[in-house]
Amino acid sequence: MTKLSKILNIVLIALLGVTLVFAGMFFFGGDVEGAAYQTPVYTDIFLNWGIALVFFTAGITILFEIVSLVLRPKNAMRSLISIAVLAIIVFISYSLGDSTPLVLPGYEGPDNVASMLLLSDMFLYSTYFLVGILAVVILYSEVSRIFR
């Protein structure tokens, strides 16, 4: 095990520990008094930690992709094709979205607007497309292995 992999394992264990602490606070921290529905007290902290992890992961991924492009410019075309395919999937997903406001009795919040509905539909359809592509690739990989 190299020194870098030991450091990365320690960081991973630390992140897992912090996540478990936040999860424990969320599930066992009690409920908000007077709320119409059961609402854990530490919901915001738990969601913000998840958002921070997503942004951190995206930032590290982009940073390493840029470093990879600089160190190995011959592989740049493959990376650019992957980014273009992902952009096409996002565009198609956004085009399939529906911006019709939902009829939600008792909800007067700010999220039942066209922009948020299109964004949520885009995320859902993108996930469906990517899971479908993943299933096809796994199936192709396993079937092609049989015929080799």
C-alpha positions in Angstrom: 0.0 0.0 0.0 1.5 3.4 -1.0 1.5 6.4 1.2 -1.1 8.1 -0.9 -3.5 5.2 -0.7 -3.1 5.1 3.1 -3.9 8.8 3.3 -6.9 8.3 1.0 -8.2 5.5 3.2 -7.9 7.7 6.3 -9.8 10.5 4.5 -12.5 8.0 3.4 -12.9 6.6 6.9 -13.1 10.1 8.3 -15.8 11.1 5.8 -17.7 7.9 6.6 -17.5 8.7 10.3 -18.8 12.2 9.9 -21.6 10.9 7.7 -22.5 8.3 10.3 -22.6 11.0 13.0 -24.9 13.2 10.9 -27.1 10.1 10.1 -27.3 9.3 13.8 -28.3 12.9 14.5 -30.9 12.8 11.8 -32.5 9.5 12.8 -32.2 9.8 16.6 -32.2 13.6 17.2 -35.9 14.0 17.8 -38.6 15.7 15.9 -39.6 19.4 15.4 -42.3 20.4 17.9 -45.6 21.5 16.4 -44.8 20.3 12.8 -47.8 19.0 10.8 -45.8 15.9 9.8 -43.0 14.0 11.5 -39.9 16.2 10.8 -36.5 15.3 12.2 -34.7 18.3 13.9 -31.4 17.8 12.0 -32.8 17.5 8.4 -31.1 20.6 7.2 -27.7 19.6 8.5 -28.0 16.1 6.9 -29.1 17.5 3.5 -26.3 20.2 3.6 -23.7 17.5 4.3 -25.0 15.5 1.3 -24.8 18.6 -0.9 -21.3 19.3 0.3 -20.2 15.8 -0.5 -21.7 16.0 -4.0 -20.0 19.4 -4.7 -16.7 18.1 -3.3 -16.9 14.9 -5.5 -17.8 17.0 -8.6 -14.9 19.4 -7.9 -12.4 16.6 -7.4 -13.6 14.8 -10.5 -13.3 17.9 -12.7 -9.9 18.7 -11.2 -8.5 15.2 -12.0 -10.1 15.3 -15.5 -8.2 18.6 -16.2 -5.0 17.1 -14.8 -5.5 14.0 -17.0 -6.1 16.2 -20.1 -2.9 18.1 -19.4 -0.7 15.1 -18.7 -2.1 12.9 -21.5 -3.4 15.1 -24.3 -3.8 12.1 -26.7 -6.7 10.9 -24.5 -8.4 14.3 -24.7 -10.7 13.3 -27.6 -12.1 10.4 -25.7 -12.9 12.6 -22.7 -14.5 15.3 -24.9 -16.7 12.7 -26.6 -17.8 11.5 -23.2 -18.7 15.0 -22.2 -20.5 15.6 -25.5 -22.6 12.4 -25.0 -23.5 13.5 -21.5 -24.5 16.9 -22.7 -26.7 15.3 -25.4 -28.4 13.1 -22.7 -29.0 16.2 -20.5 -30.4 18.2 -23.4 -32.8 15.4 -24.4 -33.8 14.9 -20.8 -34.5 18.6 -20.4 -36.6 18.6 -23.7 -38.7 15.7 -22.4 -39.6 17.6 -19.1 -43.0 18.9 -18.4 -43.5 22.4 -16.9 -47.2 22.1 -16.1 -47.7 23.1 -12.4 -48.9 20.3 -10.2 -52.2 20.3 -8.4 -51.0 19.8 -4.8 -53.8 20.6 -2.2 -52.4 22.4 0.8 -49.0 23.2 -0.8 -48.2 26.8 -1.3 -44.4 26.5 -1.5 -42.1 28.1 -4.1 -41.0 24.9 -5.9 -44.2 24.2 -7.9 -43.0 26.5 -10.8 -42.0 25.7 -14.4 -38.3 26.0 -13.9 -38.1 23.7 -10.9 -40.4 21.2 -12.5 -38.3 21.1 -15.7 -35.1 20.7 -13.7 -36.5 17.8 -11.6 -37.8 16.1 -14.7 -34.4 16.6 -16.3 -32.7 14.9 -13.4 -35.2 12.0 -13.4 -35.0 11.4 -17.1 -31.2 11.7 -17.1 -31.1 9.1 -14.3 -33.4 6.8 -16.3 -31.3 7.1 -19.4 -28.0 6.5 -17.6 -29.4 3.5 -15.7 -30.7 2.1 -19.0 -27.4 2.6 -20.7 -25.7 1.0 -17.8 -28.0 -2.1 -18.0 -27.3 -2.4 -21.8 -23.5 -2.1 -21.3 -23.5 -4.7 -18.5 -25.7 -7.1 -20.6 -23.4 -6.6 -23.7 -20.3 -7.2 -21.6 -21.7 -10.4 -20.1 -23.0 -11.7 -23.4 -19.9 -10.8 -25.4 -17.8 -12.7 -22.7 -19.8 -15.9 -23.5 -18.9 -15.8 -27.2 -15.2 -15.2 -26.8 
